Amino acid sequence: MTDNKKFFEELSALRLDEAGASASAVEVLSHIPIRKPNRHEFFRVHPEWALATTVFTNKEDRDEIYLVPPEMRVALLGEARPVLLAPAISRLGPMFVWPVSLPGEDGRRSPWAETAHEAMMLAREKWVRLTADMALGAYRFYYAEGQLPDPIWPDKSFEQILEIAFRDRIIKTEDHPVVRRLRGIV
């Protein structure tokens, strides 16, 4: 007990100096999910960045999404789909990459894809919430009524964001486990 009393008698030794008071930590962005927005979250889409490309969604493995480079599109013909990869950020801060479906080979887009695309475009300027309406056969989307602050985007380039998001999910060769599984090799 006496030792504690002496300890607290010298509070000046516990005070932060000016340099220590401003010490902080910087988060390392190590994981960016690839997903559509959750129905209860408001989100924004980066106003300048988007990439039209092809992805494969592995329905057998928690809907994990893989990037399909041009040289692998023939190997996954009928399985891969064209999307617009749009970096987005939720109201609570976590960033994600949203794969918004693009028109298929026939140039047509489903009502689901059309309304998702409209919501994505609005989310470049406003906070938006997206909900599925099965009776409508499309998404409904809403913008926030309040004056919410603009999102704070991570200090990363679009290329770095995609590299983090697709770190281990790029189908580069026909030897990839996803391609082998689709061909019945494994």
N, C-alpha and C positions, 0 to 999 in steps of 0.2 A: 504494500500500500504506500509506503514511504517513497519507493522508487517512482511510482506514478506521479506522486505529488511534485517531486523534483522535476520530472519530465515536463509537466505542464507549467511549471514556473518559468520555463524558458521557451515561451511561445515564439519568440523571434526566430528560433532555430527551425520551426516548422513552417514559417511563412514562405510562400512562393516569391521568388524574385521576378522582375519584369520579364525575363526571358522564359522562365518556367511557367508563368501564368498563361502565356500564349501557346505553349506546346500543345500539339494536337497530333492526330493520326490521319493518314490519307488512305482511303480504301483502295484495295487492289481489285479491279474489276476482273473476276476470274470465271464467272459463269453468267451467261445471258440465255434465258430460255427462248425457245422457238415455239410460239403458241399464238392462238387468237386471244383477244381480250376476254376476261371473265365478265359475266353478265352484270355484276354489281360494282364494277370498278369504272371510274372515269379515267380516260387515257388521252394522250396526245400522240400524234405521229410527227416525226421529224419533217419539217417543211420542205427540205431540199433533197433528202436522201431516199432513194428507192432503187431496187435492182430487179429487172424482169429476168427471170431465170427459170430453171426447172428443179423440182424437188420430188422425192419419193417419201411417202408416209408409210411407215412400217406398222400396220394395224396389229400385227402379232406382238409387238414390243412397245406397249404403252403409247402408241401413236407417235413414236420417235420419228423426227423428220430429218432426212438426209439431203444434202446438196448433190445435184447431178450435173457434172460438167458436160459441155457439148460433146466430147468424145465418147461419153457413156449413154447418151440419150437414145441411140439406136438399140443398145442392149436392154434398155428399160422401156422400150416402146409399149405403150398401152398401160404402163404401170406408173410412170412419172407424170407429173402434171405441171403446166406452166403457172407460175405465181409471180407476184410482185412482192419482194421482201422489203418490208417497211419497218424501220426502227421505231419503236413506240415506248412510251414511259407511262406508268400508271400514276394516279394521283398520290399514292403512297410512296412513290419513288422508284420501285424496281423497273429496270429497263427490260424489254423483250423485243424479239423480232417477230413481226406478224406476217405470215405468208398468205397474202390475199390472192385468191384464185383469179387467173386471167382467162380470157375466152379460150375455148378448146380449138381443135384443128378446124372445126366448122365455122369458127368465128363467133359462135354464140356463147353467151354467158347465162348461167342459171339465175333465177331471182335471188338466190342466196348470195351468189358471187357479186351480182350487180349491187345489191344493197350493202354488202360488206365494202365494196369499192367506194360507194358514195359516202359511207361512214368514215372510211379512211381519208378521203379527200377533205371532209369537214374537220376531221381531227387534226389536220395540219394547222388549223387556225383556232379551234375551240376544243375545250374538254368535252369528250363524247363518251356515252355509255351505249353498249351494243347488247341487244337481247334477241334470242331466237324466238320466233313466233311460228309454231308448227301449223296452226290453222291458216296463217297468211302464206306460209311456204317461203318465207323470207325473213331477214332481220329487220327489227325495228331499232332505230337509234335516236338518242336524245342528247342534246347538248346541255351543259350545266347552266343554270339560271344565274348563278352568282358570278362575281368577278374574281375568279380563281387566278392565282399568280401563274405566270408562264413557267413551264417545266425547266429544270436545270439539267441539261444534257451532260453526260460524262465527257471528260476531256480526252476523247478518243476519235480517231477518224472512222469513217464508215467502213473502210477496209478492216480496221482493227476490231470493230464491233462484230463484223461477220466472221472474222477469224476466230474470235472467242466463242461466238454462238455455235459455229459449225466445227469446232476444234477436232472432234473425233467422229464427225458425221459427214464425210464426203465419200461418195462412191467413185473412186478413181480408176478402178480396174474391174475386169470381169471376174477376178478372183476374190472380190469383196464378198464377205459372208452373206449380205443381203441378196446379191445376184446369184450366188451359189444356192441359196435357199429357194429362190424363185424358180430356179432350173431343176430343183429336186436333187442336187448333188450332195447336200448335207441335210 
